[in-house]
Amino acid sequence: MSWSLVEQKLSRDPFAELFDGIWNGRLRTTSPPNRPVAAPMNAWVREDEAFFSVELPGVKPSEVDVSIEAGTLKIRAETKAGELKEDERYHRRERYEGKLERTVTLPFRVDPKAVDARLEHGVLEVRLPRAEEDRPQKVQVKITS
């Protein structure tokens, strides 16, 4: 994740400038324009399915795009900051706002019709069942005389 300060002219005392930025709401967490940030994610795999848990705070289910293409899982969303009223200013601003994206190479082929994606309390849970034709097959060993 990229954390950066809003461009500012530095004064002679960089610490004074930093504290001024904190108290006056100019310390921000933003992504460079048009460059998505990787959403925090956990992933684990069983023999017959893969699971992904992705943090998407403040995002509605209708604002999440989950797709599977050419052996990859793509997750896209965008977080938005609330609007301040005219007489308000930030005292502290640390939460990320902007585009979030994750693209992950899948460990096996999945059955796209059986994929389950749910967003609850700001966490996207994606379950990807392994395609039946891609599951390991037990081979019968014959005895020859």
KETOR-183270 format. One record per residue (C-alpha): y, x, z; chain. Coordinates in Angstrom, 2 decimals. Example, Ala and Ser with C-alpha at 12.3 -4.5 7.8 and 13.67 -1.06 7.14 Angstrom:
<marnus>
{marnu {-4.50 12.30 7.80} "A"} {marnu {-1.06 13.67 7.14} "A"} 
</marnus>
This chain:
<marnus>
{marnu {0.00 0.00 0.00} "A"} {marnu {3.44 1.35 -0.75} "A"} {marnu {6.06 1.04 1.95} "A"} {marnu {9.57 2.06 1.02} "A"} {marnu {13.14 1.81 2.16} "A"} {marnu {15.65 -0.05 0.06} "A"} {marnu {17.71 2.54 -1.77} "A"} {marnu {20.62 3.59 0.40} "A"} {marnu {23.17 6.38 0.36} "A"} {marnu {22.34 8.72 3.21} "A"} {marnu {25.11 9.51 5.67} "A"} {marnu {25.44 12.90 7.32} "A"} {marnu {23.08 11.73 10.07} "A"} {marnu {19.87 10.33 8.53} "A"} {marnu {18.69 8.96 11.89} "A"} {marnu {21.91 6.97 12.32} "A"} {marnu {21.40 5.55 8.82} "A"} {marnu {17.79 4.62 9.62} "A"} {marnu {18.71 2.81 12.83} "A"} {marnu {21.62 1.10 11.09} "A"} {marnu {19.14 -0.09 8.44} "A"} {marnu {16.76 -1.40 11.09} "A"} {marnu {19.43 -3.31 13.02} "A"} {marnu {21.16 -4.69 9.93} "A"} {marnu {17.99 -5.79 8.13} "A"} {marnu {17.98 -3.23 5.35} "A"} {marnu {14.61 -1.71 6.25} "A"} {marnu {12.17 -3.52 3.97} "A"} {marnu {8.61 -3.36 2.77} "A"} {marnu {8.62 -3.93 -0.95} "A"} {marnu {6.65 -2.88 -3.96} "A"} {marnu {8.29 -1.19 -6.94} "A"} {marnu {9.26 -3.85 -9.51} "A"} {marnu {6.33 -5.27 -11.51} "A"} {marnu {3.79 -3.09 -9.71} "A"} {marnu {1.36 -5.11 -7.54} "A"} {marnu {0.23 -3.81 -4.17} "A"} {marnu {-3.47 -3.72 -3.29} "A"} {marnu {-4.20 -6.49 -0.80} "A"} {marnu {-6.21 -5.29 2.24} "A"} {marnu {-9.89 -6.02 1.62} "A"} {marnu {-13.36 -5.65 3.15} "A"} {marnu {-16.48 -5.79 0.96} "A"} {marnu {-20.19 -5.79 1.74} "A"} {marnu {-23.34 -6.28 -0.27} "A"} {marnu {-26.82 -7.68 0.30} "A"} {marnu {-29.66 -7.43 -2.18} "A"} {marnu {-28.90 -10.86 -3.62} "A"} {marnu {-25.12 -11.30 -3.11} "A"} {marnu {-21.77 -9.58 -2.53} "A"} {marnu {-18.96 -10.67 -0.20} "A"} {marnu {-15.25 -9.92 -0.29} "A"} {marnu {-12.68 -10.73 2.39} "A"} {marnu {-9.05 -10.28 1.29} "A"} {marnu {-5.88 -10.69 3.37} "A"} {marnu {-3.36 -13.01 1.65} "A"} {marnu {-0.94 -14.13 4.37} "A"} {marnu {1.30 -17.06 3.52} "A"} {marnu {-0.39 -17.75 0.17} "A"} {marnu {-1.60 -21.25 -0.78} "A"} {marnu {-4.99 -21.72 -2.49} "A"} {marnu {-3.24 -22.96 -5.65} "A"} {marnu {-1.34 -19.63 -5.83} "A"} {marnu {-4.48 -17.45 -5.90} "A"} {marnu {-6.13 -16.38 -9.15} "A"} {marnu {-9.77 -15.24 -8.85} "A"} {marnu {-11.63 -14.23 -12.00} "A"} {marnu {-14.77 -12.36 -13.03} "A"} {marnu {-14.74 -10.49 -16.30} "A"} {marnu {-16.80 -7.61 -17.72} "A"} {marnu {-18.40 -6.73 -14.38} "A"} {marnu {-15.19 -6.80 -12.36} "A"} {marnu {-13.71 -9.15 -9.79} "A"} {marnu {-9.93 -9.67 -10.09} "A"} {marnu {-7.87 -11.27 -7.37} "A"} {marnu {-4.14 -11.92 -7.86} "A"} {marnu {-1.53 -13.63 -5.69} "A"} {marnu {2.10 -13.34 -4.71} "A"} {marnu {3.67 -13.53 -1.26} "A"} {marnu {7.18 -14.90 -0.88} "A"} {marnu {9.68 -14.44 1.90} "A"} {marnu {11.36 -17.40 3.49} "A"} {marnu {14.99 -17.96 2.65} "A"} {marnu {17.63 -17.08 5.21} "A"} {marnu {20.41 -19.50 6.01} "A"} {marnu {23.98 -18.48 5.23} "A"} {marnu {24.76 -17.38 8.81} "A"} {marnu {21.44 -15.51 9.33} "A"} {marnu {20.52 -11.88 8.74} "A"} {marnu {17.31 -10.00 9.32} "A"} {marnu {16.93 -8.26 12.67} "A"} {marnu {13.65 -6.72 11.53} "A"} {marnu {11.86 -7.07 8.20} "A"} {marnu {8.40 -5.53 7.86} "A"} {marnu {6.19 -8.10 6.12} "A"} {marnu {5.34 -7.37 2.51} "A"} {marnu {6.62 -9.69 -0.19} "A"} {marnu {5.67 -9.53 -3.85} "A"} {marnu {2.60 -9.32 -6.06} "A"} {marnu {-0.81 -8.56 -4.57} "A"} {marnu {-3.78 -7.60 -6.70} "A"} {marnu {-7.31 -6.25 -6.30} "A"} {marnu {-9.69 -5.30 -9.09} "A"} {marnu {-13.17 -4.29 -8.00} "A"} {marnu {-16.17 -3.18 -10.05} "A"} {marnu {-19.09 -5.35 -9.02} "A"} {marnu {-22.36 -3.68 -7.94} "A"} {marnu {-24.43 -6.05 -10.11} "A"} {marnu {-24.08 -8.98 -12.51} "A"} {marnu {-23.17 -12.24 -10.79} "A"} {marnu {-23.74 -15.89 -11.58} "A"} {marnu {-20.16 -17.06 -12.26} "A"} {marnu {-21.11 -20.73 -11.83} "A"} {marnu {-22.29 -20.07 -8.26} "A"} {marnu {-19.26 -18.06 -7.05} "A"} {marnu {-17.63 -19.53 -3.95} "A"} {marnu {-14.00 -18.69 -3.05} "A"} {marnu {-12.22 -20.15 -0.01} "A"} {marnu {-8.81 -19.43 1.51} "A"} {marnu {-8.42 -20.17 5.20} "A"} {marnu {-5.80 -18.88 7.67} "A"} {marnu {-4.49 -16.33 5.17} "A"} {marnu {-7.89 -14.78 4.41} "A"} {marnu {-9.65 -15.25 1.07} "A"} {marnu {-13.46 -15.17 1.35} "A"} {marnu {-15.35 -14.72 -1.94} "A"} {marnu {-19.16 -14.98 -2.15} "A"} {marnu {-20.73 -13.72 -5.39} "A"} {marnu {-24.45 -14.48 -5.81} "A"} {marnu {-26.39 -12.01 -7.90} "A"} {marnu {-27.48 -13.37 -11.28} "A"} {marnu {-31.17 -14.36 -11.24} "A"} {marnu {-31.95 -12.19 -14.29} "A"} {marnu {-30.36 -9.18 -12.53} "A"} {marnu {-32.35 -9.48 -9.29} "A"} {marnu {-35.03 -6.87 -8.66} "A"} {marnu {-38.44 -8.04 -9.84} "A"} {marnu {-41.63 -7.05 -8.10} "A"} {marnu {-44.14 -5.56 -10.48} "A"} {marnu {-47.85 -6.15 -9.92} "A"} {marnu {-49.77 -2.88 -9.95} "A"} {marnu {-53.27 -3.17 -11.41} "A"} {marnu {-56.23 -1.01 -10.58} "A"} {marnu {-57.97 0.57 -13.52} "A"} {marnu {-61.49 1.94 -13.40} "A"} 
</marnus>
